Amino acid sequence: MWLVVGVVYGVYSELPTWAEPGKDSMEETCCFGLSTAQGLVEFECESSASKRKWVDDVQNLLRQVALQDQVGNKLGLLKLS
């Protein structure tokens, strides 16, 4: 298991498929990616359901952070008044 530490800017649920050595090229891979300051980090999931859960959860976290930033900015403006 890898631990990725850094800033995540976005999540990509659709990545180009790539063939692994020793795997059937027709076999579908369940991959998603995270856009980070270091570049695109790709992850492979066991199933489409697992991939969907990861993508949905990361998108939810990114929305929460964006909302927190918006609220924080508005509170900062109120303090100036």
N, C-alpha and C positions, 0 to 999 in steps of 0.2 A: 504494500500500500504506500502510495506517495502522499506526502503532505505538501500542498501548494500554499505558499504564503505570499500575499501580494494584493494589489488592487485589481478588482474585477470590474471591467467596464461594460461587458455584455455577455450574452450567452447565444450560441449558435446551435440550433437543433438539427440543422441539415448541413452535413459536411460531405464533400465528395468521398465516395467510397474508394477504398484502397485495398489492394490484395496483399494479404500476408503470405509469406512463404510457407508452403505446406498446407494452406487452406484452399478450399474450392473457390475459384474466382466468382462463382455464381452465388455463393453464400453471402447473405446480407449481413453487414456489420451494423451494430447499433451504437453509433458514435455521436458525441456532441462536443462542442468546444466552448472554452471560456476565453474571451478577449481580455488580456491582462497587459500591464505595463511592459512585461517581458515578451509579449507576443501571444499567439494563439496556443492554448494548451488543450490538447485533445484527450478525450476520455472514451473508453469503450465499455459499454454496458452488456450485461448478460441477456437482456431482453428489451423489446420495444417498450414494455410497460415500465421497466426500470429506468430507461432513458427518459421517458415522458415525465416520470416523477422527479428525476434530477433536474431536468430543464425547468419544469414548473416551479420547483422549490427555489432554484437560483433566481428565476425571474421574480418570484415573490419577494425574495430578500432584496433584490435590486430596487424594486418598487418601494419597499419599506424605507430603504436608505434615502431614496429620492424624496419621499414624503417628509422624512425627518429633516432633510436639508431645507425643504420649502418652509416647514414650520419654524425651524431655527432662524431662517432669514427673516421671516415675518416678525418673530419675537424680537430680533435685533433691531428692526425698524421701530417697533413700539417703544423700546427703551430710549431711542433717540428723541422721541416726541416729548 
